[in-house]
């Protein structure tokens, strides 16, 4: 086994070897985002994305859940939660804005998953902050 590893390393040309670390990003989940236009935002996530231009303000990349789900369909993953675990491993954080049925379902799945819950952050309306609900 050791000889095989040594052979592998001897074949490498370290002068030509390049490694680029993936850039960190925010994985953003929440309410619906309108495609475009100047219409009034339907959700906080829509407001942050289209009006506040969140990615510019963060000076970093924001990956929308819809885009990740589209990418998931093009992979060989057998289940979505494994794919989302891997996203959570390489993301700076997973941000869920609890404002829609889909985002509440994601919050439930993400908070009960040990891998995803480490990078999970949640935004919810102040009026629900003291409510005795499963979301809080």
C-alpha positions in Angstrom: 0.0 0.0 0.0 2.8 2.4 0.9 4.6 1.7 -2.3 1.5 2.4 -4.3 1.1 5.8 -2.6 4.8 6.6 -3.2 4.3 5.8 -6.9 1.3 8.1 -7.0 3.2 11.0 -5.4 6.3 10.5 -7.6 4.0 10.8 -10.7 2.8 14.2 -9.6 4.4 17.3 -11.0 4.1 19.6 -8.0 5.1 22.7 -10.1 2.0 22.3 -12.2 -0.4 21.3 -9.3 -2.9 23.9 -8.4 -5.5 23.9 -5.7 -8.3 26.4 -5.5 -10.3 26.4 -2.3 -14.1 26.8 -2.9 -15.4 30.2 -2.0 -17.7 30.4 0.9 -21.3 31.3 0.3 -24.7 31.8 2.0 -27.3 29.2 1.2 -30.6 31.2 1.4 -34.0 29.6 1.9 -37.3 31.3 2.6 -40.3 32.8 0.8 -40.9 33.1 -2.9 -38.6 35.4 -5.0 -40.1 37.0 -8.1 -38.2 36.5 -11.3 -37.8 40.2 -12.1 -39.5 43.5 -12.4 -40.2 46.4 -10.2 -43.1 44.9 -8.3 -43.4 45.0 -4.6 -41.6 42.1 -2.8 -43.8 39.2 -1.7 -41.4 38.1 1.1 -38.5 39.2 3.2 -36.2 36.9 1.1 -37.5 38.6 -2.1 -36.8 42.0 -0.6 -33.3 41.0 0.5 -32.5 39.5 -2.9 -34.1 41.9 -5.3 -34.2 45.2 -3.5 -31.3 45.1 -1.1 -29.1 43.1 -3.5 -28.0 40.9 -0.7 -25.0 39.3 -2.5 -23.5 42.8 -3.2 -24.0 43.9 0.4 -22.3 40.7 1.7 -19.6 41.0 -1.0 -20.0 37.3 -1.5 -22.1 34.7 -3.3 -25.6 33.8 -2.2 -27.0 30.5 -3.5 -30.8 30.3 -3.6 -32.5 27.1 -2.5 -34.3 27.0 -5.9 -31.0 27.0 -7.8 -29.6 24.3 -5.5 -32.6 22.1 -6.1 -32.2 22.5 -9.8 -28.6 21.5 -9.5 -29.6 18.5 -7.3 -31.7 17.2 -10.2 -28.6 17.1 -12.4 -26.5 15.1 -9.9 -26.3 11.4 -8.9 -27.5 12.0 -5.3 -30.2 9.6 -4.3 -31.8 11.9 -1.8 -32.1 15.7 -1.3 -31.1 15.8 2.3 -27.6 14.3 1.6 -27.2 16.9 -1.1 -28.2 19.7 1.3 -25.8 18.2 4.0 -22.9 18.7 1.5 -24.1 22.2 0.8 -24.1 22.9 4.5 -20.6 21.6 4.8 -19.2 24.0 2.3 -21.4 27.0 3.0 -20.5 29.8 5.4 -24.1 29.5 6.7 -27.5 28.1 5.8 -30.0 31.0 6.3 -33.6 30.1 6.6 -36.2 33.0 6.6 -39.2 31.3 8.3 -42.0 32.8 6.2 -43.5 30.2 4.0 -44.7 26.6 4.2 -41.7 25.4 2.2 -39.2 27.3 4.5 -40.9 25.9 7.6 -40.5 22.4 6.2 -36.8 23.1 5.4 -36.4 24.5 8.9 -37.8 21.3 10.4 -35.6 19.1 8.3 -32.4 21.2 8.7 -32.8 21.7 12.5 -33.1 18.0 13.1 -30.0 17.2 11.0 -26.7 17.3 12.9 -24.6 18.3 9.9 -26.9 21.1 8.7 -27.9 22.4 12.1 -24.3 23.5 12.8 -24.4 26.1 10.1 -28.1 26.9 10.3 -29.3 30.4 11.2 -33.0 31.4 11.2 -34.8 34.7 10.7 -38.4 35.1 11.9 -40.7 37.9 12.5 -40.4 39.6 15.9 -44.1 39.1 16.6 -43.5 35.4 16.7 -40.4 35.5 18.8 -42.1 34.8 22.2 -44.8 32.5 20.8 -44.7 29.0 22.1 -44.4 27.3 18.8 -42.2 24.6 17.3 -40.6 27.2 15.0 -39.2 29.2 17.9 
